[in-house]
C-alpha cells in the first residue's frame, strides 16, 4: 500500500509539500498540484482521513441534525446542503433526533468532542439557551421560526405562524369549513404555542370555525402517517 512518502518520491517533491496539498493548503503552485495528483493516481494512493484529522487537529465533517430524514422537507434540505458541500474538503454526517431532547444532546456532544467541525440544525428540541452553550466548540446554524432569537447561534428565520395562517385561510377561501390539522409533535402538549400551531388556531378563530379535537393529528412525520390519517378521515 502506497504511503505519503511514496507519493512525494514519485512527484519529486517533499513530504511536507504533499501534506500541505492533502490538507488543502492555499499556497501550492498549480504545477505541483498536478504532479502530486498524478503521483497519487499512479500509485492508487488514498489519504487516511482519520490520520489527517489527528495530525491537523481539525475535522472536515459537518453534522446535519434533523428530526427525521423520512420527512420530505428534511430530505430536500439535506440534499441541498450536500450539493453545496461537494467540491470542498468537507463532507456531511446526517443525524436524526426523532424529536428527542436527550438524543439531540448526545449528537451535540460529538461536536463538543471535536468529531465534527460545525452543525446545521433543521429543528431544535431543547431550549435555545442550551444550544448556545455549544457555540464555544464551533459554528452552529439553526433553521427556526421568528420567535427564536440568539446572539450566539446563527438562525435562519422562517415565519411559520404566518405561512400556516395563510395556508388555512386559503382552504377557507376555497369554501372548506371542516379542516383537520396535522402537527409533528403533540398539539396540546408543550408545543401548544409553537408558531405553526398558533397560525392554525388564529386562522380558525378569525373565521369563526371550531377546532375539533378528533381532527387534530399528532406526531405526523411520514408518508405512511399521511396514508393512515387519510383513511381515518
Secondary structure by P-SEA (a helix, b strand, c coil): cccaaaaaaaacccaaaaaaaaaccccccaaaaaaaaaaaaaaccccaaaaaaaaaccccbbbbbccccccaaaaaaaaaaaaaaccccbbbbbbbccccaaaaaaaaaaaaaccccbbbbccccccaaaaaaacccbbbbbbcccccccccccccccaaaaaaaaaaaaaaaacccbbbbbbcccccccccccaaaaaaaaaaaaabbbbbccccccccccaaaaaaaaaac
